[in-house]
Amino acid sequence: MCQFISFKHNPKLMEIAVADWFSHGRTEKLTGKTEKTGWYDGHYLPSGTVQCRIPDGTDRVMEERIKRKWPTFYSFITWAVRNGAKLDAIDDTPFRQTALIWAAEHGRYDVAHLLIKAGADVTITTGGGHTALYRAALQGHSGIVQLLIAAKSDVNALDNFGITALDRAYFAGHTDVIRRLKRAGARGTLPEKKA
């Protein structure tokens, strides 16, 4: 699943507006305008790629301008957060992810820190009941796990199958994550793996 930040842009006015974090048919435009008035969808991908969709083929010009103004994914997210992006927007796929859950899973400490500092909700879960902490623990991102613990994420939250972040860290063998979670009072629901 490709995650990205969506935006609206108007190549005639050379303007850009914040949309939702994910564009699966849902966007919120700060401008109140629609494509009928010259506004089109665009996406900024974590890889640093900018995609503008303009029917007349002038998309490269807009992409280059956006890339010059915001040369990195992080710089674009910073702009989006400062300009009213919905921090807790949930994509409308079965995964039901927020930007924070995506950042936690993909090891983007910079993005997770920015979102938490801006007030992102650490308790939102995916369709499977996974919190951002659960996803970070599953992938072994101990720095993000610590960041989420400090942000008061529930270290004992259960997914839809009754499994905790600590259980997932045990399964995956992420010893640093296990240590951090235990220090924060996490309890597993399954017998501990023996090393």
Phi and psi restraints in degrees (value plus and minus 20) as a CYANA .aco file:
   2 CYS   PHI    -107.4   -67.4
   2 CYS   PSI      99.3   139.3
   3 GLN   PHI    -121.4   -81.4
   3 GLN   PSI     127.0   167.0
   4 PHE   PHI    -184.4  -144.4
   4 PHE   PSI     151.1   191.1
   5 ILE   PHI    -119.1   -79.1
   5 ILE   PSI     111.3   151.3
   6 SER   PHI    -116.6   -76.6
   6 SER   PSI     132.5   172.5
   7 PHE   PHI    -169.5  -129.5
   7 PHE   PSI     146.5   186.5
   8 LYS   PHI    -131.2   -91.2
   8 LYS   PSI     121.7   161.7
   9 HIS   PHI    -159.4  -119.4
   9 HIS   PSI     131.4   171.4
  10 ASN   PHI    -144.3  -104.3
  10 ASN   PSI      83.7   123.7
  11 PRO   PHI     -86.0   -46.0
  11 PRO   PSI     -45.8    -5.8
  12 LYS   PHI     -92.6   -52.6
  12 LYS   PSI     -61.5   -21.5
  13 LEU   PHI    -107.9   -67.9
  13 LEU   PSI     -31.0     9.0
  14 MET   PHI      34.7    74.7
  14 MET   PSI      27.5    67.5
  15 GLU   PHI    -140.0  -100.0
  15 GLU   PSI     137.1   177.1
  16 ILE   PHI    -156.9  -116.9
  16 ILE   PSI     123.8   163.8
  17 ALA   PHI    -153.4  -113.4
  17 ALA   PSI     129.0   169.0
  18 VAL   PHI     -89.7   -49.7
  18 VAL   PSI     117.8   157.8
  19 ALA   PHI    -139.3   -99.3
  19 ALA   PSI    -178.8  -138.8
  20 ASP   PHI     -92.6   -52.6
  20 ASP   PSI     146.0   186.0
  21 TRP   PHI     -85.1   -45.1
  21 TRP   PSI     -58.5   -18.5
  22 PHE   PHI    -138.9   -98.9
  22 PHE   PSI     126.9   166.9
  23 SER   PHI    -139.6   -99.6
  23 SER   PSI      63.5   103.5
  24 HIS   PHI    -132.5   -92.5
  24 HIS   PSI      32.3    72.3
  25 GLY   PHI      69.9   109.9
  25 GLY   PSI     -23.0    17.0
  26 ARG   PHI    -140.6  -100.6
  26 ARG   PSI     102.3   142.3
  27 THR   PHI    -161.2  -121.2
  27 THR   PSI     134.3   174.3
  28 GLU   PHI    -142.9  -102.9
  28 GLU   PSI      97.2   137.2
  29 LYS   PHI    -115.9   -75.9
  29 LYS   PSI     112.2   152.2
  30 LEU   PHI     -94.0   -54.0
  30 LEU   PSI     -38.6     1.4
  31 THR   PHI    -103.8   -63.8
  31 THR   PSI     -40.9    -0.9
  32 GLY   PHI      56.6    96.6
  32 GLY   PSI     -17.0    23.0
  33 LYS   PHI    -116.3   -76.3
  33 LYS   PSI     145.2   185.2
  34 THR   PHI    -143.8  -103.8
  34 THR   PSI     157.3   197.3
  35 GLU   PHI     -77.1   -37.1
  35 GLU   PSI     -48.7    -8.7
  36 LYS   PHI     -81.9   -41.9
  36 LYS   PSI     -42.9    -2.9
  37 THR   PHI    -123.0   -83.0
  37 THR   PSI      -1.0    39.0
  38 GLY   PHI      78.3   118.3
  38 GLY   PSI      -9.6    30.4
  39 TRP   PHI    -119.2   -79.2
  39 TRP   PSI     113.9   153.9
  40 TYR   PHI    -148.8  -108.8
  40 TYR   PSI     140.3   180.3
  41 ASP   PHI     -96.1   -56.1
  41 ASP   PSI     126.4   166.4
  42 GLY   PHI    -165.5  -125.5
  42 GLY   PSI     141.5   181.5
  43 HIS   PHI    -159.4  -119.4
  43 HIS   PSI     120.6   160.6
  44 TYR   PHI    -133.4   -93.4
  44 TYR   PSI      94.9   134.9
  45 LEU   PHI    -111.8   -71.8
  45 LEU   PSI     134.0   174.0
  46 PRO   PHI     -75.8   -35.8
  46 PRO   PSI     -46.3    -6.3
  47 SER   PHI     -90.7   -50.7
  47 SER   PSI     -30.8     9.2
  48 GLY   PHI      77.8   117.8
  48 GLY   PSI     -20.0    20.0
  49 THR   PHI     -99.2   -59.2
  49 THR   PSI     116.0   156.0
  50 VAL   PHI    -129.8   -89.8
  50 VAL   PSI     112.4   152.4
  51 GLN   PHI    -143.4  -103.4
  51 GLN   PSI     100.2   140.2
  52 CYS   PHI    -134.8   -94.8
  52 CYS   PSI     118.7   158.7
  53 ARG   PHI    -132.6   -92.6
  53 ARG   PSI      84.8   124.8
  54 ILE   PHI    -145.4  -105.4
  54 ILE   PSI     104.8   144.8
  55 PRO   PHI     -79.0   -39.0
  55 PRO   PSI     -50.7   -10.7
  56 ASP   PHI    -104.4   -64.4
  56 ASP   PSI     -17.5    22.5
  57 GLY   PHI      65.2   105.2
  57 GLY   PSI     -11.8    28.2
  58 THR   PHI    -109.4   -69.4
  58 THR   PSI      -1.9    38.1
  59 ASP   PHI     -80.6   -40.6
  59 ASP   PSI     -54.1   -14.1
  60 ARG   PHI     -82.2   -42.2
  60 ARG   PSI     -57.6   -17.6
  61 VAL   PHI     -82.5   -42.5
  61 VAL   PSI     -67.1   -27.1
  62 MET   PHI     -85.8   -45.8
  62 MET   PSI     -62.5   -22.5
  63 GLU   PHI     -78.6   -38.6
  63 GLU   PSI     -64.1   -24.1
  64 GLU   PHI     -84.5   -44.5
  64 GLU   PSI     -60.3   -20.3
  65 ARG   PHI     -85.0   -45.0
  65 ARG   PSI     -63.3   -23.3
  66 ILE   PHI     -84.1   -44.1
  66 ILE   PSI     -64.0   -24.0
  67 LYS   PHI     -84.1   -44.1
  67 LYS   PSI     -56.3   -16.3
  68 ARG   PHI     -86.7   -46.7
  68 ARG   PSI     -61.8   -21.8
  69 LYS   PHI     -92.6   -52.6
  69 LYS   PSI     -60.1   -20.1
  70 TRP   PHI    -146.7  -106.7
  70 TRP   PSI      68.3   108.3
  71 PRO   PHI     -91.2   -51.2
  71 PRO   PSI     -34.9     5.1
  72 THR   PHI    -150.0  -110.0
  72 THR   PSI     138.6   178.6
  73 PHE   PHI     -76.0   -36.0
  73 PHE   PSI     -63.6   -23.6
  74 TYR   PHI     -82.7   -42.7
  74 TYR   PSI     -62.3   -22.3
  75 SER   PHI     -84.6   -44.6
  75 SER   PSI     -54.8   -14.8
  76 PHE   PHI     -91.0   -51.0
  76 PHE   PSI     -61.4   -21.4
  77 ILE   PHI     -81.7   -41.7
  77 ILE   PSI     -61.4   -21.4
  78 THR   PHI     -78.5   -38.5
  78 THR   PSI     -66.3   -26.3
  79 TRP   PHI     -80.6   -40.6
  79 TRP   PSI     -65.2   -25.2
  80 ALA   PHI     -81.7   -41.7
  80 ALA   PSI     -63.5   -23.5
  81 VAL   PHI     -82.9   -42.9
  81 VAL   PSI     -63.6   -23.6
  82 ARG   PHI     -88.8   -48.8
  82 ARG   PSI     -37.5     2.5
  83 ASN   PHI    -133.2   -93.2
  83 ASN   PSI       5.8    45.8
  84 GLY   PHI      73.9   113.9
  84 GLY   PSI      -2.6    37.4
  85 ALA   PHI     -80.8   -40.8
  85 ALA   PSI     121.5   161.5
  86 LYS   PHI     -93.4   -53.4
  86 LYS   PSI      89.9   129.9
  87 LEU   PHI     -82.4   -42.4
  87 LEU   PSI     -53.2   -13.2
  88 ASP   PHI    -128.5   -88.5
  88 ASP   PSI       4.1    44.1
  89 ALA   PHI     -81.6   -41.6
  89 ALA   PSI     117.6   157.6
  90 ILE   PHI    -130.2   -90.2
  90 ILE   PSI     111.3   151.3
  91 ASP   PHI     -86.4   -46.4
  91 ASP   PSI     136.6   176.6
  92 ASP   PHI    -121.9   -81.9
  92 ASP   PSI      12.5    52.5
  93 THR   PHI    -114.5   -74.5
  93 THR   PSI     152.9   192.9
  94 PRO   PHI     -81.4   -41.4
  94 PRO   PSI     -39.1     0.9
  95 PHE   PHI     -91.9   -51.9
  95 PHE   PSI     -49.0    -9.0
  96 ARG   PHI      27.7    67.7
  96 ARG   PSI      40.2    80.2
  97 GLN   PHI    -120.1   -80.1
  97 GLN   PSI     131.7   171.7
  98 THR   PHI    -123.6   -83.6
  98 THR   PSI     151.4   191.4
  99 ALA   PHI     -81.9   -41.9
  99 ALA   PSI     -56.9   -16.9
 100 LEU   PHI     -85.7   -45.7
 100 LEU   PSI     -62.2   -22.2
 101 ILE   PHI     -83.1   -43.1
 101 ILE   PSI     -62.8   -22.8
 102 TRP   PHI     -80.0   -40.0
 102 TRP   PSI     -67.7   -27.7
 103 ALA   PHI     -81.8   -41.8
 103 ALA   PSI     -61.4   -21.4
 104 ALA   PHI     -83.1   -43.1
 104 ALA   PSI     -63.6   -23.6
 105 GLU   PHI     -88.2   -48.2
 105 GLU   PSI     -55.6   -15.6
 106 HIS   PHI    -116.1   -76.1
 106 HIS   PSI     -10.2    29.8
 107 GLY   PHI      52.2    92.2
 107 GLY   PSI       4.2    44.2
 108 ARG   PHI    -111.2   -71.2
 108 ARG   PSI      58.6    98.6
 109 TYR   PHI     -76.9   -36.9
 109 TYR   PSI     -63.0   -23.0
 110 ASP   PHI     -77.5   -37.5
 110 ASP   PSI     -65.6   -25.6
 111 VAL   PHI     -89.6   -49.6
 111 VAL   PSI     -64.8   -24.8
 112 ALA   PHI     -79.7   -39.7
 112 ALA   PSI     -64.2   -24.2
 113 HIS   PHI     -81.3   -41.3
 113 HIS   PSI     -65.9   -25.9
 114 LEU   PHI     -79.9   -39.9
 114 LEU   PSI     -65.7   -25.7
 115 LEU   PHI     -86.9   -46.9
 115 LEU   PSI     -62.6   -22.6
 116 ILE   PHI     -84.5   -44.5
 116 ILE   PSI     -64.7   -24.7
 117 LYS   PHI     -80.6   -40.6
 117 LYS   PSI     -53.0   -13.0
 118 ALA   PHI    -101.9   -61.9
 118 ALA   PSI     -27.0    13.0
 119 GLY   PHI      86.6   126.6
 119 GLY   PSI      -1.8    38.2
 120 ALA   PHI     -80.5   -40.5
 120 ALA   PSI     123.0   163.0
 121 ASP   PHI     -98.9   -58.9
 121 ASP   PSI      97.9   137.9
 122 VAL   PHI    -102.9   -62.9
 122 VAL   PSI     -24.0    16.0
 123 THR   PHI    -116.7   -76.7
 123 THR   PSI     -29.2    10.8
 124 ILE   PHI     -84.6   -44.6
 124 ILE   PSI     121.4   161.4
 125 THR   PHI    -137.2   -97.2
 125 THR   PSI     139.1   179.1
 126 THR   PHI     -97.8   -57.8
 126 THR   PSI    -200.0  -160.0
 127 GLY   PHI     -79.3   -39.3
 127 GLY   PSI     -45.9    -5.9
 128 GLY   PHI    -111.9   -71.9
 128 GLY   PSI     -15.6    24.4
 129 GLY   PHI      64.6   104.6
 129 GLY   PSI      -4.6    35.4
 130 HIS   PHI    -108.1   -68.1
 130 HIS   PSI     108.4   148.4
 131 THR   PHI    -106.2   -66.2
 131 THR   PSI     152.4   192.4
 132 ALA   PHI     -80.3   -40.3
 132 ALA   PSI     -58.7   -18.7
 133 LEU   PHI     -81.8   -41.8
 133 LEU   PSI     -64.2   -24.2
 134 TYR   PHI     -77.5   -37.5
 134 TYR   PSI     -67.6   -27.6
 135 ARG   PHI     -86.6   -46.6
 135 ARG   PSI     -59.4   -19.4
 136 ALA   PHI     -85.2   -45.2
 136 ALA   PSI     -61.4   -21.4
 137 ALA   PHI     -85.2   -45.2
 137 ALA   PSI     -62.3   -22.3
 138 LEU   PHI     -78.5   -38.5
 138 LEU   PSI     -58.9   -18.9
 139 GLN   PHI    -110.1   -70.1
 139 GLN   PSI     -26.9    13.1
 140 GLY   PHI      61.3   101.3
 140 GLY   PSI       4.5    44.5
 141 HIS   PHI    -108.5   -68.5
 141 HIS   PSI      62.1   102.1
 142 SER   PHI     -84.3   -44.3
 142 SER   PSI     -54.3   -14.3
 143 GLY   PHI     -83.8   -43.8
 143 GLY   PSI     -60.8   -20.8
 144 ILE   PHI     -91.0   -51.0
 144 ILE   PSI     -56.8   -16.8
 145 VAL   PHI     -77.6   -37.6
 145 VAL   PSI     -66.9   -26.9
 146 GLN   PHI     -82.7   -42.7
 146 GLN   PSI     -61.2   -21.2
 147 LEU   PHI     -79.9   -39.9
 147 LEU   PSI     -64.4   -24.4
 148 LEU   PHI     -90.6   -50.6
 148 LEU   PSI     -55.1   -15.1
 149 ILE   PHI     -82.2   -42.2
 149 ILE   PSI     -65.6   -25.6
 150 ALA   PHI     -82.9   -42.9
 150 ALA   PSI     -47.5    -7.5
 151 ALA   PHI    -106.3   -66.3
 151 ALA   PSI      -9.5    30.5
 152 LYS   PHI      51.2    91.2
 152 LYS   PSI      13.8    53.8
 153 SER   PHI     -87.9   -47.9
 153 SER   PSI     123.0   163.0
 154 ASP   PHI     -91.6   -51.6
 154 ASP   PSI      88.8   128.8
 155 VAL   PHI     -92.9   -52.9
 155 VAL   PSI     -31.8     8.2
 156 ASN   PHI    -134.1   -94.1
 156 ASN   PSI      -2.2    37.8
 157 ALA   PHI     -83.4   -43.4
 157 ALA   PSI     121.2   161.2
 158 LEU   PHI    -122.6   -82.6
 158 LEU   PSI     121.4   161.4
 159 ASP   PHI    -101.4   -61.4
 159 ASP   PSI    -193.7  -153.7
 160 ASN   PHI     -83.9   -43.9
 160 ASN   PSI     -34.7     5.3
 161 PHE   PHI    -127.6   -87.6
 161 PHE   PSI     -10.4    29.6
 162 GLY   PHI      59.0    99.0
 162 GLY   PSI       3.3    43.3
 163 ILE   PHI    -126.1   -86.1
 163 ILE   PSI     120.1   160.1
 164 THR   PHI    -120.6   -80.6
 164 THR   PSI     151.7   191.7
 165 ALA   PHI     -81.3   -41.3
 165 ALA   PSI     -58.0   -18.0
 166 LEU   PHI     -83.7   -43.7
 166 LEU   PSI     -61.9   -21.9
 167 ASP   PHI     -78.0   -38.0
 167 ASP   PSI     -66.0   -26.0
 168 ARG   PHI     -83.9   -43.9
 168 ARG   PSI     -60.1   -20.1
 169 ALA   PHI     -83.8   -43.8
 169 ALA   PSI     -59.2   -19.2
 170 TYR   PHI     -81.6   -41.6
 170 TYR   PSI     -68.7   -28.7
 171 PHE   PHI     -76.4   -36.4
 171 PHE   PSI     -60.6   -20.6
 172 ALA   PHI    -106.4   -66.4
 172 ALA   PSI     -31.1     8.9
 173 GLY   PHI      55.7    95.7
 173 GLY   PSI       9.0    49.0
 174 HIS   PHI    -108.2   -68.2
 174 HIS   PSI      65.5   105.5
 175 THR   PHI     -82.6   -42.6
 175 THR   PSI     -58.7   -18.7
 176 ASP   PHI     -85.4   -45.4
 176 ASP   PSI     -59.7   -19.7
 177 VAL   PHI     -85.3   -45.3
 177 VAL   PSI     -62.4   -22.4
 178 ILE   PHI     -78.3   -38.3
 178 ILE   PSI     -68.0   -28.0
 179 ARG   PHI     -78.0   -38.0
 179 ARG   PSI     -67.2   -27.2
 180 ARG   PHI     -83.7   -43.7
 180 ARG   PSI     -62.9   -22.9
 181 LEU   PHI     -86.0   -46.0
 181 LEU   PSI     -62.6   -22.6
 182 LYS   PHI     -83.5   -43.5
 182 LYS   PSI     -61.1   -21.1
 183 ARG   PHI     -80.0   -40.0
 183 ARG   PSI     -49.6    -9.6
 184 ALA   PHI    -107.5   -67.5
 184 ALA   PSI     -17.9    22.1
 185 GLY   PHI      73.7   113.7
 185 GLY   PSI      -5.8    34.2
 186 ALA   PHI     -88.7   -48.7
 186 ALA   PSI     123.2   163.2
 187 ARG   PHI    -145.7  -105.7
 187 ARG   PSI     120.4   160.4
 188 GLY   PHI    -109.0   -69.0
 188 GLY   PSI     145.0   185.0
 189 THR   PHI    -127.6   -87.6
 189 THR   PSI     -29.7    10.3
 190 LEU   PHI    -135.4   -95.4
 190 LEU   PSI     138.9   178.9
 191 PRO   PHI     -79.5   -39.5
 191 PRO   PSI     118.8   158.8
 192 GLU   PHI     -85.3   -45.3
 192 GLU   PSI     123.4   163.4
 193 LYS   PHI     -91.8   -51.8
 193 LYS   PSI     118.7   158.7
 194 LYS   PHI    -111.3   -71.3
 194 LYS   PSI     111.0   151.0
